[in-house]
Amino acid sequence: MAKRIKSEKPALIFIKDWAAADSLIREIASHQICIEKLEAIAKLKIDNTKKVMAAGVGGHQRSIKNLQESLEAFATAHRDEFKKQKSRKLNFGTLGWRQSTAIKTAKKTLELIKQIFSPALQKSCIRIKESVDKDALARLTDEQLANVKARREEKDVFFVEPLSPKAAEYK
């Protein structure tokens, strides 16, 4: 699908006739093809870099996991040396245990919150992201829009839509 280019600025290049205008559209298409080719090349490089990084990082992650499990086994075996402390500070870091709490919910938790809790408590326990739906507002009358401090703004916006094939088809 061709990309539309919108512009509200006056033309900076003198265009003498429709053939010249068509030539400029061809030039835009040419630039778009170059951009798409560069984006495709960049995507390939990024994907390859991610693969190389994953291969290199994988060994380090396995080593870290092994070292952590070894340290946990050591600390567990020497737990009596911690006495009342939960952690022990060493030269290169700290190891030990810390209290961790996680909330597990069932599929029915949301519905049960709505049924059991007061509206105030429901509001504090349910996360809702609210935003204006401009598509829905577009279906309202101008009077309804005015009531909610919104307005319909219509204007002619210039665009150029070159008929250019995707860069992937060019090689």
C-alpha positions as CSV (number, residue, x, y, z in Angstrom):
1,M,0.0,0.0,0.0
2,A,1.4,3.4,-1.0
3,K,2.2,5.8,1.8
4,R,0.4,9.2,1.6
5,I,2.5,12.3,2.2
6,K,0.6,15.2,3.7
7,S,1.8,18.7,3.5
8,E,0.5,22.1,4.6
9,K,3.5,24.0,3.4
10,P,3.6,25.8,0.1
11,A,5.6,24.3,-2.8
12,L,9.3,25.3,-2.6
13,I,10.1,24.0,-6.1
14,F,8.7,25.8,-9.2
15,I,6.5,23.4,-11.0
16,K,5.7,24.6,-14.6
17,D,3.1,22.0,-15.7
18,W,1.5,18.6,-14.9
19,A,4.3,16.7,-16.4
20,A,6.7,18.3,-14.1
21,A,4.4,17.5,-11.1
22,D,4.2,13.9,-12.3
23,S,8.0,13.9,-12.4
24,L,8.3,15.1,-8.8
25,I,5.8,12.3,-7.8
26,R,8.1,9.8,-9.5
27,E,11.0,11.3,-7.6
28,I,9.1,10.9,-4.3
29,A,8.4,7.2,-5.2
30,S,12.1,6.7,-5.9
31,H,13.0,8.1,-2.4
32,Q,10.4,5.9,-0.8
33,I,11.8,2.9,-2.5
34,C,15.3,3.8,-1.2
35,I,14.0,4.2,2.3
36,E,12.2,0.9,2.2
37,K,15.3,-0.8,0.9
38,L,17.4,0.7,3.7
39,E,14.8,-0.3,6.3
40,A,14.8,-3.9,5.0
41,I,18.7,-3.9,5.2
42,A,18.6,-2.5,8.7
43,K,16.0,-5.1,9.8
44,L,18.2,-7.9,8.5
45,K,21.2,-6.5,10.3
46,I,19.2,-6.1,13.5
47,D,17.8,-9.6,13.3
48,N,21.3,-11.0,12.7
49,T,22.8,-9.0,15.5
50,K,20.0,-10.3,17.8
51,K,20.9,-13.9,16.8
52,V,24.6,-13.3,17.4
53,M,23.9,-11.6,20.8
54,A,21.5,-14.4,21.9
55,A,24.2,-17.0,21.1
56,G,26.8,-15.1,23.0
57,V,24.6,-14.2,26.0
58,G,23.2,-17.7,26.3
59,G,26.4,-19.2,27.7
60,H,26.8,-16.3,30.2
61,Q,23.2,-16.7,31.4
62,R,23.7,-20.5,31.9
63,S,26.9,-19.8,33.8
64,I,25.1,-17.2,36.0
65,K,22.3,-19.6,36.7
66,N,24.7,-22.4,37.7
67,L,26.7,-20.0,39.9
68,Q,23.5,-18.8,41.6
69,E,22.3,-22.3,42.3
70,S,25.7,-23.2,43.7
71,L,25.7,-20.2,45.9
72,E,22.1,-21.0,47.1
73,A,23.2,-24.6,47.9
74,F,26.2,-23.3,49.8
75,A,24.2,-20.7,51.7
76,T,21.6,-23.3,52.6
77,A,24.3,-25.6,53.9
78,H,25.7,-22.8,56.0
79,R,22.4,-21.3,57.1
80,D,23.3,-21.6,60.8
81,E,26.2,-19.2,60.2
82,F,23.7,-16.5,59.3
83,K,22.3,-16.6,62.8
84,K,19.4,-14.1,62.9
85,Q,20.4,-12.3,59.8
86,K,18.8,-13.0,56.5
87,S,21.8,-12.0,54.3
88,R,25.5,-11.9,54.5
89,K,27.7,-9.2,53.0
90,L,30.9,-10.4,51.3
91,N,33.6,-8.5,49.4
92,F,32.0,-8.8,46.0
93,G,28.3,-8.7,47.0
94,T,25.6,-9.9,49.3
95,L,23.8,-13.2,49.4
96,G,20.9,-14.5,51.5
97,W,17.2,-14.6,51.6
98,R,14.6,-11.9,51.4
99,Q,10.9,-11.9,51.9
100,S,9.0,-12.0,48.6
101,T,5.2,-11.8,48.3
102,A,3.2,-12.4,45.1
103,I,-0.5,-12.2,44.6
104,K,-2.0,-15.1,42.7
105,T,-5.4,-14.6,41.1
106,A,-8.0,-17.0,39.7
107,K,-10.0,-16.4,36.5
108,K,-13.0,-15.4,38.6
109,T,-11.1,-12.9,40.8
110,L,-12.2,-9.8,38.8
111,E,-15.9,-10.9,38.9
112,L,-15.7,-11.7,42.6
113,I,-14.2,-8.3,43.3
114,K,-17.1,-6.7,41.5
115,Q,-19.7,-8.8,43.4
116,I,-18.3,-8.6,46.9
117,F,-16.4,-5.4,47.4
118,S,-17.9,-1.9,47.8
119,P,-17.6,0.5,44.8
120,A,-14.8,2.4,46.6
121,L,-12.8,-0.8,47.3
122,Q,-13.5,-2.1,43.7
123,K,-12.1,1.1,42.3
124,S,-8.8,0.7,44.2
125,C,-8.5,-3.0,43.3
126,I,-9.3,-2.8,39.5
127,R,-7.0,-1.0,37.1
128,I,-8.8,0.7,34.3
129,K,-7.1,2.9,31.7
130,E,-9.5,5.5,30.3
131,S,-9.1,7.5,27.2
132,V,-11.3,9.3,24.7
133,D,-12.5,7.2,21.8
134,K,-12.4,9.7,18.9
135,D,-14.0,7.1,16.5
136,A,-17.0,7.0,18.8
137,L,-17.0,10.8,19.1
138,A,-17.1,11.1,15.3
139,R,-20.5,9.4,15.3
140,L,-22.0,12.1,17.6
141,T,-23.8,15.2,16.5
142,D,-22.1,18.6,16.6
143,E,-24.4,19.5,19.6
144,Q,-23.4,16.4,21.5
145,L,-19.7,17.2,20.8
146,A,-20.2,20.8,22.0
147,N,-21.7,19.5,25.3
148,V,-18.4,17.6,26.0
149,K,-16.1,20.4,24.9
150,A,-15.2,18.7,21.6
151,R,-15.7,19.8,18.0
152,R,-15.6,18.5,14.5
153,E,-12.9,20.1,12.4
154,E,-13.0,19.4,8.7
155,K,-10.3,20.7,6.3
156,D,-8.8,19.8,3.0
157,V,-5.4,18.3,3.5
158,F,-3.1,18.0,0.6
159,F,-1.5,14.6,-0.1
160,V,0.7,12.9,-2.6
161,E,0.3,9.1,-3.2
162,P,3.0,7.7,-5.6
163,L,2.1,4.5,-7.4
164,S,5.3,2.6,-6.4
165,P,5.9,-1.1,-5.9
166,K,7.5,-2.2,-2.6
167,A,11.2,-2.1,-2.3
168,A,11.3,-5.8,-1.6
169,E,10.2,-6.4,-5.2
170,Y,13.3,-4.5,-6.5
171,K,16.7,-5.9,-6.3
